[in-house]
């Protein structure tokens, strides 16, 4: 980051001083971002401005389509045919609005799309109404302080300008953590890891490489991926960049940046990657992304659920995560963009997640099923745990997942966990929540840990089954005693089947409704009388009590439905460890839902041996439920997958001894007393 970059970003942000009384802080971006993009485009086209106007005047009558001629004259895939630029706009303050609109309309269609996404025309009208438009244009037309031509401010530095602006706007509007962009050193680490094994392949003459980001934001990941290949591996390679972005402003920033760099801007698609996939049926060599964390997918919900129902023919067939967090939907989408596993081409993926996709969701849940799908297909190669406080608007821990369609033989069936949580340097000055950064040497060191794939203090390597388990349901028998005491009879009103006896379903015939309800209340009283007439003794044998109960109602000539009989048992029974086991008609024990428990048994272990060893000694009357079975293999229990970094890298730190704590307290006490003495003096 150069001094030039910092000064320009600070100057552009000072535009807020003009807007302060007319815009909310969260709306400053609506003006500052589009004018920054417009000024960048203006500076880029300045050297060829006269040549473009000359060609336009020469051919506008002779040809219907001038785009090819004008692009060639401009030297870019966009142009502007208006006589105005930022400096000439200042020559006519009284017509600033009309002239600025004329200037915008003079851009080629691909730039006008960017302007429309910014909704810039609305802002122009409002700024003009408040007598601010000329002042804003004047601010951005400053030759010295907003010279955004690539010769003065490189594409790389311009990316930093955009990111710094967006960071500050996010803070003002409390955006979701992880949205819009990722610190450059994290992207460099992702790209290093992504391409570190493919240098020989990427170095081939005439190599064509495709790179894709489904949540591309301002395009930082795509830019750095290309820079890495061209600068460090193969200057002659053809890099085709593809991306999609749902946010209007960041899409506009990304597309304008791609245009300026001479990339194919048509490869940057607008809209949700889930419901409006702009790159259907396409596969890519490298896929990388930092999707938003904890963001709902409710807006695309119907589409996603419909595609999930298609199973393996849809992108989300593996499972649906909870509605509040769509991170694992992005992973499934990215996997759908991989080259076929049985083909010659290979795809590598890196994606940044927070901790949730590692362990959220129990066996059988959407999250667990997605992890299961990824791990059992042997796509997951490694996960790198990053330090905290790396991002601009969140201090949480993050993880880089690395996936591929073709693992090396030594990595097949294995997953490496790399602990890089302490590999950072403190920043001299914080940027929002970002207080730490990963140095260039640390990027190389982490990449080397990944490449070497050797077990050590920072790297643990496991068979993929290590992260799987079978969750079994452990039942214990229901034991109840029964009594027809007044207290227990009073509980009948809490039972739905009993309470509904006095509720009529009639709606129109009020007289009949009241009659039914009265009859129902009388029936309730009859039932209570039968119960009060029974011997109020404590029964600890369920079958014995049922016989007594049935005989009492038989003698009273009252027929009990199954639901009503169940209501009586629920009201009159209480759990009692000393009572006999309640058994069904086949003599089998009924399970007690309140004593129900679960065991997660590592895959590969016999569930019955585990049960006899780990459960039976403590609860001898327990058994394994055979009703709960896995939906895939049909065996007892549900299979789940989770990855718990703390389990493998936790280091026990013994508590400090009492003497050290006492010494610290006494020292602190002395400091406080000294401060108080100074105050009194």
N, C-alpha and C positions, 0 to 999 in steps of 0.2 A: 504494500500500500504506500503510495508516494504522498509527499506533501501536497502535490497538485490535486490529487484525488480528494484529500481531506478538505482542502480549502474550497473546492468546487461544491462538494456535498454540503458544507456548512453554509455557503453562500446561497445555494438553491433553497435550503430549508428556511433561510431568513425571509423568503417570500411569505411565510406565515405571518410576518409582522404586518403585511398589507391586508391579510385576510381576517385577522383576529376578531374584529368587531362584526364581521359579516358571516363567518362560517364557524361551526363547531370544530373543535380540535380534531375530532375523528373524521371530518370532511376535508381537511387540508389536502389530502392525497388526491381528491377529485380534480383539483386544479394543478397542483405541483407536478404530479407524475405525467399527465399528458403534455404539459408544456415542456417538461424535461425531454420527453421523447421527441416532441416536435422540434425543439431546438437542436437536438442531436442530428435529426434528419436534415435540418436546415444547414448545419455546419458541414455535413457530409457532402451535400449537393452543391455547396457554394462554388467550388472550383470549376464545375462544369455547367453552372447556371446559364451563362451566356450561350454556350454551345447548344444547350437543350432548347432555349428560346429561339435560336436561329433556325434549328431544324424544324421546330414546330411551325414557325411562320412560313418556312419553305414548303412544307408538305401538307399542311392542314387542309388545303383545298383539293389537293391532288389525290390524297389517300384517305380511306375510311379508317384504317387501323394503323396508327403511328407508333404503337407500343414498342415494336422491335427497334425502330430507328431511334426513338427517344431513350430507350434503355441503353442502347449502344453509346449514344452521345453522353448520357449521364455517367456511364461506367458502372452502373448498378442495375439491379432488377426492378428499380423503381425510379420515378422522376417527378418533376413538378413543372407545369407549364404556365404558372402564374407569374406575372411580372414582379410580384412582391416577394420579399424575404423579410426576416425579422428587422433588419436595419431600415429597409424602405417603408415598412409599416409605420415607423415612427415619424415619417415625413408628413403624415396627414392625420393628426390627432382627432379631427372632427369626424372622420369616417373610419375609425379604427375597426369597428365591428364589421362593416361591409367588406373592407379590404382584407381582414383576417379570414373571413368566410371565403372570399375569392381565392386567397392563398391556399386554404385547405382543399377547396374544390379543384385546385390545379394539380393535386397529387394523383398519381396513378391509382387504380382501383385497389391494389393490395395495401396501400397506405391508408386509403379512405376507410377500409375495413377496420384498421387499427384505431383511427379517429372515432369511428362509430362505437367501438367497444368501450372507449373511454367516456362516451357520451359528452364529448367536448363541446359540441354545439350548444347544449343546454347550459354549460358553464359559461360559454362566451356571452350568451344572452343575459345571464344573471350578473356577470362581472360588468358588462356594459351598463346594465340598469343601475348598478351601484357606483358607477364612475371609477371602476377599478381596472378595467380591461387594458387601458393604455399603460397604466403603471406596471401591470404584470408583464406585458409584452416588453416594456422598457427594461424591466429587471432582467429578463432572459436574453435581451439583445446586447447586454454588456459584452463588448468584444474581449475584454481582458479576463473577466471573471467567469464567463460562460462560454469559453472557446472549447466546444465539445467535438471538434474535428479529430478524427483518429490519429492524425500526426501530433496533436497536442495531448490527447487523452486516449490511450489505447483501448481496444475493445475490452481487454481484461480489466483495466481501471474503470471503464464505464460500467462494467458489471458491478464493481464495488460501489460506485455511486448509487446505482439503483438499489442495491441491497441495503445500503446504509439508510437511504430514504425510506424504504419499505419497513426496515426494522423500527425506525422511529414512529412511523404511522401505526404499526402493529401495537406498540406500547400505548399509543393514545387511544386505540379502539379496542384494546384487550382481545386481540385475535387469538385463535386456538394455537397452542404450542406446536411448533414444527411446521406451520404453514408457510408457504411461499418460497423459502429458500433455505439453503444449508450452508454453514460456514465453509469457506473454500478448502481449508485443510482436511475437513472430513471428506469432501468430495475427492480430493487428491488421494486420500487413503483408499477410498472405495475404488477409484479408477486403477490405482496401483495394484491392488489385490485382484481386481477384475481381469486385468490384462497381463499380469506378471508371468503367467505360464505360457503365454501365446506369442512371445516375441519373435520366434522363428517363423511362425505362420504369418504374423502381421508384417514381417519384413519382406515378404515376397513381392516381386515386381508386379505392378498392376493390381495390387490387392484392393478389393472393395470391401468396406466394413460398414455394417449398419448398427446404429446405436439408438436406443429408444428409452424414453422416460414418460410413463403414463400420468405423472403429476408434475409436469416440468417446470411449473412456476415461471420464473424469469429466464429459465434456460441454462442456469449455471452448470448443471451436471453434464448436459450435452456439450457445452462449450469446452469444459475442462477435459472431457473424454477425447474430443477431437484434438485439442492442443497436446495432450499426452502422446497420442499416436504419432502426430506429425512432428513434434519436437524431439521425442525420445526414442521413437522406434522406426518410423518409415515416412520421411517427408513426401514421398511420392504416392502415398496411399490415397485412395478416394474414400472419404468418410461421408456417409449419408446419415443425417441426423433426423430423427422422428420424435415427436412429442405431442402431448395433449394436455390442455389446461382448462379448468372449469371457471376460474376467476377471471372476470373481464379485464381488469387492469393488468394483472400479471401476464395474461395471454397477450395483451397488446404490447407490453414491454418485450416479451420473448420474441414475438413475431417481428417487431421492429429491429431488434438486435440481429435476428437471423437474416433479415433483408440487408442490413448494413454489411454483414459479413459475407454476403454473396452466396448464402446457402439457399436451398430450395424451400422457400417459405410455405409452400403448399403442404409440406410434410408436418407442419405444426397445426394441429387440429384444435378446434374450440369445442368445449362441452364436456360432460361427464364421460370419463373413460368406461364407466359401467354401462350406462343406458344409451350413450351416443358414441359408441366406439367408432372413431374416425379412421381406424386402420384395420378393419376387419380382414380376417384370413391372411394377415401378414405375420411373418416371423422375423426375428432379429438376432444378430450375433451377440450383442451385448445389451443388457437391459439393467438399468439402475434407477433408483427412485428413493425419495424420502417422503412418503405419504403423510398426510396430517394425522396426528394422534388424537384418539378420543373424539372423533368426529362422527356424528350420526349419518347413517345411510338411508334414513327414512324417505328422503325425497326420491330416491331411486328404488324404493322398497318393492313396489309391485313388479317392476321389470326384473329385479334381482331374484325375487322369489320365483317368478315364472321360469327364469333361466335355470335356477337351482333344480326345479322339478324335472328338467330335461336330463338330469343326471350327468353322465360322462360326456354327453354331446354338448353340454353347456359349459360356460366358464366357471360356474359356481356350484358344480355338482358335489364337490367334496364336503361342503358344509357351509352354514351361515353363522357368522359370529353374532354376538348380541348387537342389537340395533344401535347402541351408543358408540360403537367403535368399528370402523370399516377397514382397519389396517390389513387384516387377513384376506379381505376381498381383493385388495390391490395385489397381494401375493398370488392369489389364484389367477387374476387377470394377467399378470406378468408371465406366469407359467404357461398360460394359453398362447403366449406369443413366442414360445421357444420353438426352435427347429425340431422336427420329429426325432424322437430318440433313435429310431432305426435308420435315420438318414446319415449322409456323410458329414453334414454341417453340424456344428456344436454351438450351443448357447450358454453363456454364463450370466448370472444374475447377482447383483448386490442390492440390498434394500435395508434401509435404516428403520428400526422399530424401537418403541419403548419396551418396557418389560412385559406388558400385557400379553402379546402374542406368544410369549415363552410358556406361560403357565396358567393364564386365565381359562376357566372352563373345566368342568369335571369330565370324567369318562362319559362318552356318548354325546357331549355337547358339541355345538358347531365348531368352536375353537379347537377342541381336542381332535375332532374328526379331520379338520384341515391339517393339523400337525401330523396326524397319523398318515394321511394321504401323502404328504410331502416326504416323511421319513421312510415309509414302507416302499415308496417308489425310488428311494435312494438318490434323491436330488440334492438333499441338504449336505453340504460338504463341511462347512465350518460356521461358527458364530463367534464374533469378536465383541467382547464387552468393553465399551468405551468409558472414559472418565465422565463425571458429571460436570455440569456448568460449562458445556461446550456450545450450547445454542443461545441465540440472542434473546429468546423469549420463554425459555424454560430451563430449569436447572436439573431436570430429571436424568437418570441413567438411560443410556441408549445402547443399542446393539446392532451390529452389522451382520446380516445373514448372507451367506454365500451359497449359491446353488448352481448346479450345472447339469446338463443332460448326459454328459459322458465323464464319469469319474475315472481317474487313473486306477490301475489295478490295486495299488497299495491303499487306496482310499475307499475302495468299494466296501459297502456295508459298514463304514465307519463315519463318525462325526467328531470333528475336533472343536473343542471349546478353548478360546484364547482369552486370557484375562489381561486386558490392557487398561484397567480402571485407574492405575496409578501412573500411567505413561502420558504425562502432560507437563506443560510449563505454565506458570502463572502469567497472566497478561499484566503489562504495566498499567493499563487503564481498561476498566471493564466496559463492555458494550452491552447495555441492558443486563440480562442475566448471564451473559457470557463473561466468565472470569478466567477460564482456562482455554488453552489451545494446544494442539498437538504439533510439535516441531517437525521440521523436515527430516531430521535424523530419526525421530521416533516413528514417523510414517514408514521410513525404510526398515526400521527394526521390527515393527509390527508385520510388515509385508514379508520380511524374512522368516518370522515365526510361522506365518501361514505357509510359506513355500517349503520350509524344512519339514514341517509336520512331524516333529519329534516331541515326545512326551517329556515335559520338564515342569518347573515351578509355575510357568505361565501357560503352558499348553497341556491339556488333558485330552486323550483320544479314547473314544468308547465305541463299542459295537452299537449299532443303532437301536438294538433291542433294549439297551440300558435305560432308554428314556420312556419305555412302554411299561404298562402294568395292566393287570386284569383286576377290575374292581368287583368284588363279590359282596353279596348281601348276607349278613350274619343275623339269623333269627334266634330268638329265645321264646320259650313257651309262655302263653298267656295263663296267668293264674288269678282267679277271681273268687271272692266270697260274695254271698248274696244275703240280703235281708230286706224284709218288707216293712221297714221302719217309716215313720212319718217323714223324716228328713229325706230318705231316698225316694219315697213316692212323690214328694214335692218336686223332684228333679225331672219328672216326666214332662213338664211344660217346656223343658229345654230340648226335648226330642221332637224333631220335625214331623215325623209320622204321627205322633200323638197330638201335637198342636194343630195339625192340619185337619183333624177330625171336626173341629169347630169352625172351619173355614169353608165357605161355599164358593164354588167356581161360577155360579150364576152371576150374570151382569145386568140383565134387563129386567127380569121378574123379581122385584124387590121382596114381595111377599113370600115367594118360594125360597128366596135366598135366606131370609130371616128364619124361616121354618127349618131349613136344613141346618143352619148354624145352631139353633136351639136343640135340635135332635142330636147334633154332634156333641154339644156340651153335656147333654144327658148321658150319652154313651161314655164320655170321658169319666163322668162321675160313677157310672156303673163299674168301669174298670178299676177305679180307685177303691170302691167299696169291696170288690173281690180281693184286692191286695190287702186291705186293712183287716179283712176277715181271716186271712192266712195267718198261720202261727208266725209270730215275729221272732224267729230263731235264726241264728247265723249258720248258713250253709257254706261249706268249703269244698263241696263237690259239685261241679257244674251239672253233670248229668242227673244227679240226684235232685238238684233244685229245679231243673227243667221239668222233671217228671211231676214234682209237686205243683209247679206253676200250671202246667197243662191240665192236670186233674182239677185244680181249683176252677179254672175257666170252663172246663167241660161240665163240671157240676153246676156252674152258673149259666150254662147254655149260651156261652159267648164264644164265638169263633174268632180266633186271632189270625190276622194275615201275617205273612212272613215279616213285612216291614214293621208292623206293630209289635210283633214278638221281639224283634231285634231292639226296638225302642225300650221295651220293658227291661230287657237284659242289660242294656247300657245304663239305664237309670238306677237299677237295683244292685248292680255289681260294683265292686271296688277291687282294685289290685291288691293282692295279698300273697307275699312270698311263701307263706305257709299253706296256702290252699293247693288243692289238686290241680293238675294241668287241665285246661279246657281243651276238649278234643272234638273234631268234626264227626260227621256221621260215619266216616270210614275209620275212625279211631286214631286219626293222625293229630298231632298237637297243633293247635291254632297259634300263629305267631302273635307276639305282643308288639304292636307298632311303636310303643314308647321305649321298648328295649332294643329295637332294631339298630344294628350298627353295620359298618362297612369296613372292609379291609382291601387295601391296594397291594396286590401281590406282584412282584416283579415278573415280567415275561420270562418264560423258561423254567420257572419254578412250578412244581406240581401243587395245585391249589389245595388238595386234600392233605398232603404232607405238611404244607405250610399251616393249614388249619389245625391239624393235630399238634403241631409244635408250638404255634404262637397264640392260639385262641383257646383250645380245649382245656389246657391246664388252669385257666382263669375262669372260664364259664363252661362247666362240664355239660350243661343241658342245651348248649347252643348247637345249631346246625346251619349248613349252607343252603340258602334258597336256590332251588333249581328253576324257579319261574323266570328270573332275570337272566337273559342270555344276550350274547353279542349279536348284532344284526348282520354281521358278515360271516363269521365262522360258526355261529349257532351254538357255541359252547357256553357253559355257565359263566356268568359275569360279563361285564362290559369292558372292552379294551380302551385304554386311554393313553395319551402321551403328554408329557410335560418336560420342560427343561429348566432345572433349577440351578442356576450358577452358584448360589451360596452353598449348596450342598457339596459342590466339588472344590470350591476355592476358599471356604470359610476357614479362618485361622483363629483359634481360641486365644484370647488375650486375658490372662488372669487379672482379677481386680487388684487395684493398688492396695498395698498394705496400710493398716490403720495409722502407723507412724507417719507415713508420707502425707496422708490426708490431713492429719492433725497439724503437721508442720505448715501445710499450705493455708489452712484455716487461720492459724496463729499469725502467719505472715500477712494475710489479707486483713486481719483484725488490726494489726499494727499500722498498715497503710491507711485504713479508715480513720483510726485515732489521730494519725498525723495530719490528715486532711482536715479533720474537725478542728484541730488546734489552730491551723492556719486560718480557717474561717472565723473562729472566735477572735483572733488577733486583728 
